[in-house]
């Protein structure tokens, strides 16, 4: 049976898609804006903890506190951004003005990371973080809603698709910046430093400026709505009025305490507030979840500095490990939507969102248990620091002789040629006479030396020079580098003189390192400063004359992340040369999710009055029933 008239023609046109509204081009400016802004935010945040510990010299606990205070600010200020947009400026102006503030904060942070006095750097950095926290939080509730405003009521499917692409843009910006900024931090050198935080913070600052330009560029295409009033104000006034009237009223008791506001506020608002409070109750445990979840940017990043981080021959930087969150989101969302959840549905499991949230929370608690086990394994390899009043001394025999050392009030120390040991119970500053006896070599005379036990950890090298024993001491450390890169130094002894401008250096592959300054009489033996270098395997080359290095490597060394290495070189020209913190987090996450699960079990899904009526009287429905949706949202009366 054919349909006649204009109405039939219109319906056919709509079904054929010929009457569709054009897709809003303004969306592409908003997506570009969001990508750049998220790149800026996550790029800055990724390197923040290591910057605080390595450059600003905050302790781990102080750095963690600053990091989480910044995150808290970033997630608290959206309340004020929403208030400003709804009541005064509207979404467009709110995003524009606060984005300008946001970009200024990024520039301040970048400038503050240029090497200067520590107090200035700390002050400027904290100011920059404060402004960025206000900026990123201020625009957070507005951008996605502004994107939704670009679609008409007839473009519901297009709007839903936009939010999926919007979320993809967020995580794409996060992934790229989390991978890139640690490389800019560690692999680029600037301002005389072996890192380049001004560049690592400068790139996110530039992206934030680009984000602002893109947003402004789309203005001629935007649908800009005026502010529609502050819903927060209406909600709080309605709640306050209901509570006040309930305490004073002697009328018949109402079914719900909010119903006491019906003399002043309409039924729709009261019903919406009831639903809001109902939902907020079930979400009470979630702030604890997010506080623990954000440990990935603080405690977990600090833990990563202690690992070797080698994956398939590539060394991951500690702050790059944060990329796994956004990367797994991009990978797992389609897998869960099209495979995992449908499979569970067939098994009558995890049908409701709250069930899925609870299971995810328990898996997060399990992740903290795994992290705690990793921490225990790492701690088993941590250096043991001396007790109060005592110090350690590393003794390195860098000679072909067997060495025997007599130490008053201490057991005798015996070292074979090119062997080392550690004495870890020496009292601070106690003076003693040490006697060093060489055997099994051409040196026969002993060495008697007055020795003051150091007040800091030190290393001592015993070597052969000019037919006699020489002893050199140097301050040492057991502290790992803050960014997790290995540290190494060399105790060396050679039979030729160094020339300050030519061969006073050694090489690890193509990387050249200078020996520390020393007096002429110590030119043939000494100790280098500690150097930092990327983890990996290196060939070591030593100078053989004023201009050239060996053709064949002296040795191959492997430097692992978090390691502290001392290499010894004995060069004879004639002979050639040879906390339980993570478990606490796991328990907190487990308890938090247990409380959430109990609340979710007794939670009753609440729909609008029209939805309830439709479910109670199916005959009133004008559309098709969606059984899958009803399983997902099992409304109870």
DRENDREN-427049 format. One line per field, with one value per residue (C-alpha): residue in three letters; x, y, z. Coordinates in steps of 0.25 Angstrom, whole numbers. Example, Ala and Ser with C-alpha at 12.3 -4.5 7.8 and 13.67 -1.06 7.14 Angstrom:
BEGIN
residu: (ALA/SER) .
x: (49/55) .
y: (-18/-4) .
z: (31/29) .
//
This chain:
BEGIN
residu: (UNK/UNK/UNK/UNK/UNK/UNK/UNK/UNK/UNK/UNK/UNK/UNK/UNK/UNK/UNK/UNK/UNK/UNK/UNK/UNK/UNK/UNK/UNK/UNK/UNK/UNK/UNK/UNK/UNK/UNK/UNK/UNK/UNK/UNK/UNK/UNK/UNK/UNK/UNK/UNK/UNK/UNK/UNK/UNK/UNK/UNK/UNK/UNK/UNK/UNK/UNK/UNK/UNK/UNK/UNK/UNK/UNK/UNK/UNK/UNK/UNK/UNK/UNK/UNK/UNK/UNK/UNK/UNK/UNK/UNK/UNK/UNK/UNK/UNK/UNK/UNK/UNK/UNK/UNK/UNK/UNK/UNK/UNK/UNK/UNK/UNK/UNK/UNK/UNK/UNK/UNK/UNK/UNK/UNK/UNK/UNK/UNK/UNK/UNK/UNK/UNK/UNK/UNK/UNK/UNK/UNK/UNK/UNK/UNK/UNK/UNK/UNK/UNK/UNK/UNK/UNK/UNK/UNK/UNK/UNK/UNK/UNK/UNK/UNK/UNK/UNK/UNK/UNK/UNK/UNK/UNK/UNK/UNK/UNK/UNK/UNK/UNK/UNK/UNK/UNK/UNK/UNK/UNK/UNK/UNK/UNK/UNK/UNK/UNK/UNK/UNK/UNK/UNK/UNK/UNK/UNK/UNK/UNK/UNK/UNK/UNK/UNK/UNK/UNK/UNK/UNK/UNK/UNK/UNK/UNK/UNK/UNK/UNK/UNK/UNK/UNK/UNK/UNK/UNK/UNK/UNK/UNK/UNK/UNK/UNK/UNK/UNK/UNK/UNK/UNK/UNK/UNK/UNK/UNK/UNK/UNK/UNK/UNK/UNK/UNK/UNK/UNK/UNK/UNK/UNK/UNK/UNK/UNK/UNK/UNK/UNK/UNK/UNK/UNK/UNK/UNK/UNK/UNK/UNK/UNK/UNK/UNK/UNK/UNK/UNK/UNK/UNK/UNK/UNK/UNK/UNK/UNK/UNK/UNK/UNK/UNK/UNK/UNK/UNK/UNK/UNK/UNK/UNK/UNK/UNK/UNK/UNK/UNK/UNK/UNK/UNK/UNK/UNK/UNK/UNK/UNK/UNK/UNK/UNK/UNK/UNK/UNK/UNK/UNK/UNK/UNK/UNK/UNK/UNK/UNK/UNK/UNK/UNK/UNK/UNK/UNK/UNK/UNK/UNK/UNK/UNK/UNK/UNK/UNK/UNK/UNK/UNK/UNK/UNK/UNK/UNK/UNK/UNK/UNK/UNK/UNK/UNK/UNK/UNK/UNK/UNK/UNK/UNK/UNK/UNK/UNK/UNK/UNK/UNK/UNK/UNK/UNK/UNK/UNK/UNK/UNK/UNK/UNK/UNK/UNK/UNK/UNK/UNK/UNK/UNK/UNK/UNK/UNK/UNK/UNK/UNK/UNK/UNK/UNK/UNK/UNK/UNK/UNK/UNK/UNK/UNK/UNK/UNK/UNK/UNK/UNK/UNK/UNK/UNK/UNK/UNK/UNK/UNK/UNK/UNK/UNK/UNK/UNK/UNK/UNK/UNK/UNK/UNK/UNK/UNK/UNK/UNK/UNK/UNK/UNK/UNK/UNK/UNK/UNK/UNK/UNK/UNK/UNK/UNK/UNK/UNK/UNK/UNK/UNK/UNK/UNK/UNK/UNK/UNK/UNK/UNK/UNK/UNK/UNK/UNK/UNK/UNK/UNK/UNK/UNK/UNK/UNK/UNK/UNK/UNK/UNK/UNK/UNK/UNK/UNK/UNK/UNK/UNK/UNK/UNK/UNK/UNK/UNK/UNK/UNK/UNK/UNK/UNK/UNK/UNK/UNK/UNK/UNK/UNK/UNK/UNK/UNK/UNK/UNK/UNK/UNK/UNK/UNK/UNK/UNK/UNK/UNK/UNK/UNK/UNK/UNK/UNK/UNK/UNK/UNK/UNK/UNK/UNK/UNK/UNK/UNK/UNK/UNK/UNK/UNK/UNK/UNK/UNK/UNK/UNK/UNK/UNK/UNK/UNK/UNK/UNK/UNK/UNK/UNK/UNK/UNK/UNK/UNK/UNK/UNK/UNK/UNK/UNK/UNK/UNK/UNK/UNK/UNK/UNK/UNK/UNK/UNK/UNK/UNK/UNK/UNK/UNK/UNK/UNK/UNK/UNK/UNK/UNK/UNK/UNK/UNK/UNK/UNK/UNK/UNK/UNK/UNK/UNK/UNK/UNK/UNK/UNK/UNK/UNK/UNK/UNK/UNK/UNK/UNK/UNK/UNK/UNK/UNK/UNK/UNK/UNK/UNK/UNK/UNK/UNK/UNK/UNK/UNK/UNK/UNK/UNK/UNK/UNK/UNK/UNK/UNK/UNK/UNK/UNK/UNK/UNK/UNK/UNK/UNK/UNK/UNK/UNK/UNK/UNK/UNK/UNK/UNK/UNK/UNK/UNK/UNK/UNK/UNK/UNK/UNK/UNK/UNK/UNK/UNK/UNK/UNK/UNK/UNK/UNK/UNK/UNK/UNK/UNK/UNK/UNK/UNK/UNK/UNK/UNK/UNK/UNK/UNK/UNK/UNK/UNK/UNK/UNK/UNK/UNK/UNK/UNK/UNK/UNK/UNK/UNK/UNK/UNK/UNK/UNK/UNK/UNK/UNK/UNK/UNK/UNK/UNK/UNK/UNK/UNK/UNK/UNK/UNK/UNK/UNK/UNK/UNK/UNK/UNK/UNK/UNK/UNK/UNK/UNK/UNK/UNK/UNK/UNK) .
x: (0/6/6/1/2/13/14/17/28/34/35/41/51/55/56/65/74/72/66/77/84/98/109/114/128/130/133/146/151/146/153/166/165/163/174/184/179/180/194/198/192/197/210/212/207/215/228/224/228/242/244/240/250/261/262/255/261/248/247/238/227/228/227/215/208/210/206/193/190/191/182/172/172/170/157/151/151/142/131/134/136/122/116/123/118/104/101/110/118/113/121/129/134/137/146/152/156/160/168/176/179/183/193/199/201/208/217/221/224/233/240/241/249/260/272/273/274/265/256/252/250/241/233/231/228/217/211/210/204/193/189/189/180/170/171/170/159/151/149/147/132/130/137/130/116/120/122/109/102/107/97/82/71/70/85/85/93/103/104/107/117/124/126/132/142/144/148/157/164/166/173/181/187/190/197/206/210/213/222/228/231/240/248/249/253/264/270/271/282/280/285/297/289/288/273/264/251/249/247/239/230/231/225/212/211/212/201/192/194/191/178/174/176/168/157/156/157/144/136/129/124/119/105/107/96/95/96/83/84/91/85/94/87/74/77/83/72/62/69/71/56/52/60/56/41/42/48/37/25/14/7/5/18/23/27/41/47/49/34/33/39/26/20/31/38/32/30/40/52/49/48/62/68/63/70/82/84/81/92/102/100/105/117/122/133/138/147/156/157/162/171/178/177/185/197/201/206/213/217/217/225/235/235/238/251/256/254/263/251/256/246/250/263/257/258/245/247/240/230/227/221/208/205/199/186/182/188/180/167/168/171/161/149/145/149/140/128/128/134/135/122/114/120/117/103/101/105/96/108/112/99/98/108/110/114/125/130/131/139/148/150/154/163/170/172/179/188/192/196/204/211/214/220/229/233/237/245/252/255/262/272/273/286/286/290/299/293/294/308/314/319/322/335/337/351/356/369/372/386/392/396/389/386/385/380/381/370/370/358/353/356/367/363/369/367/372/377/366/356/347/340/332/334/320/322/333/330/329/342/350/365/373/386/384/395/394/403/405/408/410/415/428/424/429/428/416/409/405/394/387/372/361/347/339/326/320/320/334/342/356/365/379/387/402/409/424/427/420/406/397/384/373/360/347/333/323/308/297/286/280/278/264/260/265/277/289/301/315/329/343/355/367/382/391/405/405/402/389/389/378/374/374/373/368/355/350/338/326/323/322/320/332/334/345/353/352/362/374/388/400/406/393/391/394/383/370/355/344/332/319/313/298/296/284/283/289/301/314/328/338/350/362/372/385/392/390/380/375/367/368/363/358/349/355/342/327/319/304/297/283/273/274/288/300/313/328/337/352/363/377/385/399/406/415/404/392/380/369/230/219/212/206/199/193/187/182/175/169/164/159/151/146/141/135/127/123/118/109/103/102/95/84/83/70/71/62/56/47/32/29/39/32/18/23/29/16/7/14/2/4/18/19/32/38/43/58/60/75/73/63/73/84/75/66/57/50/37) .
y: (0/13/26/39/53/62/55/42/48/55/42/35/46/45/29/31/41/52/61/60/72/74/69/82/85/93/79/77/90/85/71/78/87/75/67/78/82/67/66/78/74/59/63/73/63/51/57/65/55/52/67/70/60/61/76/83/72/70/56/45/48/63/61/51/61/73/64/59/74/78/66/70/84/80/72/82/94/89/92/107/106/100/111/122/116/113/126/137/135/123/112/118/130/122/112/124/132/121/115/128/126/111/115/125/115/105/116/120/105/104/117/113/100/108/105/116/117/106/115/123/110/104/117/119/104/104/117/110/98/106/113/101/94/105/105/90/89/101/97/82/82/92/86/73/80/91/80/74/87/87/76/78/69/61/57/49/37/48/53/40/37/50/47/34/41/52/41/35/49/50/37/39/52/45/34/42/52/42/35/48/57/48/47/62/62/51/51/65/74/89/100/92/80/66/68/78/81/95/87/76/87/96/87/85/100/102/91/99/111/103/98/112/116/105/108/122/119/111/123/126/112/110/110/118/117/128/124/118/120/113/99/98/110/104/91/96/106/95/86/97/101/86/84/97/94/80/84/95/88/82/77/62/55/54/42/48/60/67/68/79/88/86/99/107/98/90/75/73/79/72/59/62/65/52/45/53/50/35/34/42/33/21/29/33/22/26/38/28/20/32/36/22/21/34/27/23/37/38/25/16/25/26/11/10/18/6/-4/-8/-5/-13/-18/-26/-18/-4/3/10/23/22/33/27/15/24/22/8/14/22/11/0/9/10/-5/-11/-2/-9/-22/-21/-15/-25/-38/-38/-32/-39/-52/-49/-45/-59/-65/-56/-48/-34/-28/-16/-4/-4/-19/-16/-4/-13/-23/-13/-7/-21/-23/-10/-15/-27/-18/-11/-25/-28/-15/-17/-31/-24/-14/-25/-31/-17/-15/-28/-21/-8/-3/-4/9/9/11/24/27/17/18/9/8/1/-4/-7/-14/-9/-16/-29/-31/-39/-29/-31/-20/-19/-10/-8/-13/-20/-33/-34/-31/-40/-36/-44/-36/-27/-31/-22/-23/-14/-10/-6/-4/7/18/33/40/30/31/19/13/4/-5/-10/-22/-26/-40/-49/-37/-29/-19/-24/-11/-9/4/10/20/29/27/35/28/37/43/39/27/26/17/14/9/2/2/0/12/14/1/4/4/16/19/28/31/38/41/31/29/18/28/24/35/41/38/24/25/17/24/19/24/19/16/16/13/15/15/27/42/49/61/71/75/62/48/52/44/30/26/17/15/29/36/43/45/54/50/59/70/65/70/66/56/48/48/33/29/34/34/40/47/39/40/37/30/23/8/-2/-10/-1/-4/4/10/16/26/20/33/48/47/32/22/7/0/-12/-9/-10/-17/-18/-13/-14/-2/-5/5/9/3/9/4/6/1/-1/0/-5/-1/-6/-3/-15/-25/-18/-18/-25/-2/-8/5/-2/-13/-2/4/-10/-12/2/-1/-14/-9/3/-6/-16/-4/0/-14/-15/-1/-6/-19/-11/0/2/8/21/25/37/37/35/23/17/19/13/0/-1/0/-5/-2/13/12/17/11/-3/-10/-11/-23/-21/-8/-13/-23/-12/-3/-11/0/-3/4) .
z: (0/-4/4/-3/0/6/19/12/4/16/23/12/11/25/24/12/19/9/19/29/36/32/42/49/44/57/64/57/64/77/76/72/84/93/87/89/103/108/101/109/122/122/117/128/139/134/137/149/160/155/153/167/172/162/160/171/181/189/196/191/201/199/183/185/194/184/172/179/184/169/164/175/171/156/160/170/161/151/161/159/144/143/152/144/130/135/143/136/124/116/112/100/108/120/112/105/117/126/114/114/129/126/115/124/135/125/121/136/139/127/130/145/140/134/144/155/170/176/184/171/163/174/176/161/159/170/164/151/156/164/151/143/153/152/137/134/144/140/126/129/131/119/107/105/108/98/87/90/88/73/70/69/76/63/63/75/68/63/77/83/73/75/90/86/77/88/98/87/85/100/101/88/94/107/100/91/101/112/102/97/109/116/104/103/118/118/104/101/108/111/120/123/129/125/124/118/126/120/107/113/119/107/97/106/107/92/90/100/92/79/86/89/75/70/79/75/60/60/66/53/52/67/72/85/95/106/121/126/140/152/154/167/173/170/176/189/191/189/199/209/208/210/222/228/226/231/244/246/240/248/236/232/230/216/208/206/213/200/198/208/197/188/193/186/176/165/165/154/161/174/166/159/173/179/167/169/183/181/171/179/191/183/178/192/192/179/183/191/178/170/181/180/165/163/170/156/154/168/176/164/156/167/168/153/156/164/152/141/131/120/110/98/98/99/112/117/124/138/135/121/129/131/117/120/126/113/104/110/110/95/93/103/101/88/93/105/98/86/93/108/112/102/107/121/117/112/125/132/139/140/133/142/142/157/156/146/154/167/159/153/167/172/161/164/178/173/164/177/183/171/172/187/183/173/183/193/182/179/193/194/185/192/198/213/220/232/246/253/258/248/234/222/215/201/199/185/183/169/168/164/179/190/201/216/225/240/246/261/268/255/249/238/224/213/198/186/174/168/179/187/200/209/224/230/244/246/256/252/252/260/257/256/250/238/233/219/215/200/196/183/175/173/184/198/207/216/217/231/230/240/237/241/240/231/235/221/213/205/196/197/185/188/175/170/165/163/170/183/188/187/195/190/197/192/197/192/192/192/187/174/164/165/150/151/142/146/152/150/154/151/160/151/151/139/135/127/128/124/116/120/107/99/106/120/117/114/105/106/91/85/99/104/119/125/137/150/152/160/163/154/164/164/148/147/157/163/163/154/158/157/143/139/126/119/123/113/109/106/101/109/102/109/103/98/94/93/82/80/88/87/75/83/95/109/114/112/123/125/133/138/143/157/158/165/159/162/151/153/143/144/132/131/117/117/121/114/123/128/208/210/205/193/202/210/197/193/206/205/191/195/207/198/187/198/203/189/186/198/194/180/184/191/181/174/160/159/146/142/145/130/130/142/136/123/130/138/126/113/105/106/100/86/82/82/95/97/105/105/111/122/126/127/135/144/149/163/168) .
//
